[in-house]
C-alpha cells in the first residue's frame, strides 16, 4: 500500500514459504533471516521487516507525523503490533488458514487466543473514541495494524465485541489511498 501511496513503481514477487522458497540459498543471500517480506531497491540495497519498510516508505509523508510525540505514538503502535498483536493474531491465522494446522496446533492456539483478544482490547479502547490510532488522520500505525486485524476472523477471532475496531476497519478500507493487496501468510 505504501508503495502505491508514494507512487513508487514496484514488482511483486510471490515467495511460497510453505514450499520453503524463503529458505533457498538464493533467497538467503538476499535475506539471511529467510523471512518475507523483503524490499529490494533498484540500487541493490535490501530492507527486511515490514515495519522498517513502512517507516522508510512513510518518511517525509503525512503517514508519519512530523510532531515528535505523535511520531513516537506511531512507533509505540508499531512495537505493539510486533510484540502484542502479530505473535497471537497473525500466527494463529497462519496456522489455521495458510498451513492447515488447526488440529495439530490446537493447544498452542488455545494458549494464544487470550493474548490476541487482549491486543484487540487495547486497540478497541483507543478506537472506541478515535477514528484512527494516532491523531486525526491515518498513519503507519493504522497500516501496520490493519494488515492482520482485518483477517483475524480467518484464525477464529471474532470481532463482534469490538465495534470501534470494526468501524476503523471500514474507515481504513474506504480511504482513497487504500489499495487491497494480495494477502498471503
C-alpha positions as CSV (number, residue, x, y, z in Angstrom):
1,X,0.0,0.0,0.0
2,X,2.7,2.5,0.9
3,X,4.5,1.8,-2.4
4,X,1.2,2.8,-4.2
5,X,0.7,5.8,-1.9
6,X,4.2,7.1,-2.6
7,X,3.8,6.4,-6.4
8,X,6.8,4.2,-6.5
9,X,7.0,1.5,-9.2
10,X,7.5,-2.0,-7.9
11,X,7.3,-5.6,-8.9
12,X,5.6,-8.1,-6.6
13,X,7.4,-11.4,-6.4
14,X,5.5,-14.1,-4.6
15,X,7.5,-16.3,-2.3
16,X,5.8,-19.5,-1.0
17,X,7.1,-20.0,2.5
18,X,5.2,-23.3,2.8
19,X,7.3,-24.7,-0.1
20,X,10.5,-23.4,1.6
21,X,11.1,-20.7,-1.0
22,X,12.4,-18.3,1.6
23,X,15.0,-20.9,2.7
24,X,16.7,-21.5,-0.6
25,X,20.4,-20.4,-0.9
26,X,19.3,-17.8,-3.4
27,X,16.8,-16.2,-1.1
28,X,19.1,-16.5,2.0
29,X,21.7,-14.4,0.1
30,X,19.1,-11.7,-0.1
31,X,17.8,-12.0,3.5
32,X,19.9,-14.2,5.8
33,X,16.9,-14.3,8.2
34,X,14.9,-16.2,5.5
35,X,11.7,-14.3,6.0
36,X,9.3,-12.3,4.0
37,X,8.6,-9.5,3.2
38,X,11.8,-8.2,1.7
39,X,12.1,-5.0,-0.2
40,X,14.9,-4.8,-2.8
41,X,15.7,-1.4,-4.1
42,X,16.8,-0.6,-7.7
43,X,20.4,0.1,-6.4
44,X,20.5,-3.4,-4.8
45,X,20.1,-2.4,-1.2
46,X,17.6,-4.5,0.7
47,X,15.3,-3.9,3.7
48,X,13.6,-6.6,5.7
49,X,11.0,-6.4,8.4
50,X,7.6,-5.0,7.5
51,X,7.6,-2.1,10.0
52,X,11.1,-1.0,8.9
53,X,9.8,-0.9,5.4
54,X,6.7,1.1,6.4
55,X,8.9,3.6,8.3
56,X,11.2,4.0,5.3
57,X,8.4,4.4,2.8
58,X,6.5,6.7,5.1
59,X,9.4,9.1,5.7
60,X,8.5,12.6,4.7
61,X,4.8,11.9,4.2
62,X,1.7,12.6,6.3
63,X,1.6,8.9,7.2
64,X,4.5,9.5,9.6
65,X,3.7,12.6,11.7
66,X,6.3,15.4,12.0
67,X,5.3,16.1,15.6
68,X,7.8,14.2,17.7
69,X,5.2,13.0,20.2
70,X,2.8,11.8,17.6
71,X,5.7,10.1,15.7
72,X,6.6,8.3,19.0
73,X,3.0,7.2,19.3
74,X,3.2,5.7,15.8
75,X,6.4,3.9,16.9
76,X,4.6,2.7,20.1
77,X,1.8,1.1,17.9
78,X,4.4,-0.5,15.6
79,X,6.1,-2.1,18.6
80,X,2.7,-3.2,19.9
81,X,2.0,-4.7,16.5
82,X,5.2,-6.8,16.6
83,X,5.1,-7.9,20.2
84,X,1.4,-7.9,21.3
85,X,-0.6,-8.4,18.2
86,X,1.2,-10.3,15.4
87,X,2.5,-13.2,17.5
88,X,-1.0,-14.1,18.5
89,X,-3.4,-12.9,15.8
90,X,-1.2,-13.4,12.7
91,X,0.4,-16.6,13.9
92,X,-2.9,-18.3,14.8
93,X,-4.3,-17.2,11.4
94,X,-1.3,-18.6,9.6
95,X,-1.7,-22.0,11.4
96,X,-5.4,-22.1,10.7
97,X,-5.8,-20.7,7.2
98,X,-2.4,-21.0,5.5
99,X,-0.7,-24.0,7.0
100,X,-3.9,-26.1,7.7
101,X,-2.6,-27.0,11.1
102,X,-5.6,-26.0,13.3
103,X,-5.9,-29.5,14.8
104,X,-2.2,-30.1,15.2
105,X,-1.7,-26.7,16.9
106,X,-4.9,-26.8,18.9
107,X,-3.3,-26.4,22.3
108,X,-1.0,-23.6,21.1
109,X,-3.9,-21.8,19.5
110,X,-5.9,-22.1,22.8
111,X,-3.0,-20.6,24.7
112,X,-2.5,-17.7,22.2
113,X,-6.1,-16.7,21.8
114,X,-6.5,-14.8,25.1
115,X,-3.4,-12.7,24.3
116,X,-4.8,-12.0,20.8
117,X,-8.0,-10.9,22.4
118,X,-6.1,-8.8,24.9
119,X,-4.4,-7.0,21.9
120,X,-7.7,-6.4,20.3
121,X,-9.0,-5.0,23.6
122,X,-6.1,-2.5,23.7
123,X,-7.0,-1.4,20.2
124,X,-10.7,-1.2,21.0
125,X,-10.1,1.1,23.9
126,X,-8.3,3.6,21.6
127,X,-10.6,3.2,18.7
128,X,-13.8,3.4,20.7
129,X,-13.2,7.2,20.9
130,X,-11.0,7.9,17.9
131,X,-11.1,7.5,14.1
132,X,-7.5,6.3,13.9
133,X,-4.8,5.0,16.2
134,X,-2.7,8.2,16.3
135,X,-4.1,11.7,15.8
136,X,-6.8,12.9,13.4
137,X,-5.7,11.0,10.3
138,X,-4.4,7.6,9.3
139,X,-0.7,6.8,10.0
140,X,1.7,4.0,9.5
141,X,0.3,2.6,12.8
142,X,-3.1,2.0,11.1
143,X,-1.4,0.4,8.0
144,X,0.6,-2.0,10.2
145,X,-2.3,-3.0,12.4
146,X,-4.9,-3.2,9.6
147,X,-2.9,-5.9,7.9
148,X,-3.7,-8.7,10.3
149,X,-6.7,-7.3,12.2
150,X,-8.9,-7.3,9.1
151,X,-8.2,-11.0,8.6
152,X,-8.3,-12.0,12.3
153,X,-11.5,-13.9,11.8
154,X,-9.6,-16.3,9.4
155,X,-7.8,-17.5,12.6
156,X,-11.0,-17.9,14.6
157,X,-11.0,-14.5,16.3
158,X,-14.4,-12.8,16.5
159,X,-14.6,-9.1,16.1
160,X,-18.2,-8.9,17.2
161,X,-17.4,-7.4,20.6
162,X,-15.1,-4.7,19.1
163,X,-17.3,-2.1,17.4
164,X,-14.6,0.5,17.4
165,X,-12.3,-1.8,15.6
166,X,-15.0,-2.7,13.1
167,X,-15.7,0.9,12.3
168,X,-12.0,1.6,12.0
169,X,-11.5,-1.3,9.6
170,X,-14.3,0.2,7.4
171,X,-12.9,3.7,7.6
172,X,-9.4,2.5,6.7
173,X,-10.6,0.4,3.7
174,X,-12.7,3.4,2.5
175,X,-9.6,5.7,2.3
176,X,-8.9,7.0,-1.2
177,X,-5.3,5.8,-0.8
178,X,-6.4,2.3,0.2
179,X,-5.2,-0.4,-2.1
180,X,-6.0,-4.0,-1.3
181,X,-3.0,-6.2,-1.7
182,X,-2.8,-9.9,-2.2
183,X,-2.7,-11.4,1.2
184,X,-0.5,-14.4,2.0
185,X,0.7,-15.7,5.3
